[in-house]
């Protein structure tokens, strides 16, 4: 078996075990935290009889292992139950809200890579110069405040005082785009509507930038410190003595070995954004899964909590697998260690 | 690398150029509320649900504009017949699907609401049944005299039976899911606005129904975008930029204040409810009426109102005059505002069987309602002037509703915003003060008082306006005597609005409705074109 396939199989197996563990944990936690989900779902005006009837319908009057049995039975049929928050199947809610969040974090992830890594390279290559200091200030600002603070600041500056970007939503109200993938930037292209594509892309810039600022800072700082360390290695001296241009040394000999820790951090940040995006989604009225996740937790919407956490966990694991594979691809030592094992 | 940078820059430039949205010819009203918008009228309870329901569906009666009472709407007329009520339907009403309205639809709507047992279906527990007399007449059979019944009908939206039956989802029995899946995503009413799209977490888009049986004015918005869950900072920015028209009532006073300073209109809705500070009468020391009266006299009503003031003239509350909000049967006139009287408080405390040094009051506030913490601190300071010690406790809503099910777990003091879901005082006062209703979020007082029970029951049984006025006046007097609650202020909902829209029902008392949310009847709004 090729080493990469072996690595993939190993990671998939571990991920499955983790998912089962997460499902048991979240199923239990959601049911033991204070508050009656039936009472919350039916609202303050519901009578005791209405609440009791809903408790029975949700099997909340039964023992926890029996409730978990019902959950597994339904899950095997692809049914995560009805959300008490939206009164719709949880699967329908996730299918509707997940693409919005994924689109946001994919763009934020791209920003982390396309802005964070080059900034780190520049700072390392010109260490001690004004460029290094400027990058340091920028990255420190990025990591020193949470993304929702940046969301509000960016909105105030670039949408309110300088109205360059839209304030809220995914696309202007005037466009009606049929949902195919749920990613508006892709659906607008499928519809052949370039104006709508431009509008959707314009809408995503501020929220994605706010969300990625902390990751950009981390990626830049890590890339810089690793590259600075690599620059002190003897093989860099040797490359210089052979007369390689500085640009080539930076790209080929200093950057590539420094990429692995940065990629690991970007991967973790990318996955963590699924859970952390809710405040940015709230500020920019972005109808995504993170906002939905917080709303269902506050309303103790049991089915939706379990469904959302499972999906976020699965995405987290998936991103980690992709990062592991990427690192194995970049670093032959990891790849070949699989063969040896 | 240079080539990539140039390509990216070109793409961004192209995107910015292409991003200019096409001009809109139609008038669009944009407003927001907290999520989630429940489209199924049989499950509607919240403010957002009510706004959807009042515009997509119609009811047999609606609240009278500019005064008390209810007037026929889908009904042509109605009359009481003993315990029964007979409604004659209008013949010129069609559903948005084109199906005509008949008595079958009314019967179906009622039976559906009872069968689902959700939303505000409890309002109809005194109705034994409903029968179709003929195609245009229905009879509701009540088990006992129940005068708030007509008011309850504002919460019985009439759905298109044929359309729902054609779209039944999976479920047991002949009626399967009673159309729940269909109605959670589609409209099936006669209302002035049709559902164009619905995302319960993002927005519901509605368009004018050109065939509405009462017609819809040209100046009413062509399209309504009803958004959910916008943050206060976002609403503040959107309104200032002219991209939003009416805020929800949940904006903090300071945000409303800054919008008012920018020239936004402040729309008002009054009369539906009040802010009550509830005292647990089932455990010491507030089982002693004198202790309760001491707290009610020591509370600083004027400072409480200042905390919810938006401008010098506008506040999210108006002075309370007693247990019954101003404007309802039995309420005292607005000039009889409650006031602090520390001397009187000391007299009551002296008559109380408990001494201040012997107890420590637990003052709770609901975690999801931050303004209540300020009221808790105000009470703590006010009561300390009497030598009463207290501790403040934050309770999440979910925990609060559980704790109040037992008197021993219920805090000494709780804070509640309550409103009459039909506009009738019965739906506000009976669940709070009748002894049979004790132990819910509305009734953490655990009040057991025969005179209060008798007045509440009389208020239900009396059919004449005079009789009901007398019953609720007696109730209000008794509530003042025994002080189960501190009547902090009558609630006044404030909505910030742009000048692109006029909302007479929320700006002119002569055109207001005595039912929360009904002021958001879009067909009565006017887009100014500004």
Interface residues (C-beta under 8 A of the other chain):
Chain A: X34 X35 X36 X39 X40 X42 X43 X44 X45 X46 X47 X48 X49 X50 X53 X54 X85 X86 X87 X88 X93 X96 X97 X152 X155 X156 X159 X160 X163 X167 X168 X172 X173 X174 X175 X194 X195 X197 X198 X199 X201 X202 X282 X283 X284 X285 X287 X291 X292 X295 X298 X300
Chain B: X14 X15 X16 X17 X18 X19 X20 X21 X22 X24 X28 X30 X35 X36 X38 X40 X43 X45 X46 X117 X118 X119 X120 X121 X122 X125 X180 X184 X185 X199 X200 X201 X202 X225 X227 X229 X230 X231 X233 X234 X237 X238 X240 X241 X243 X368 X396 X397 X398 X399 X401 X402 X421 X440 X441 X442
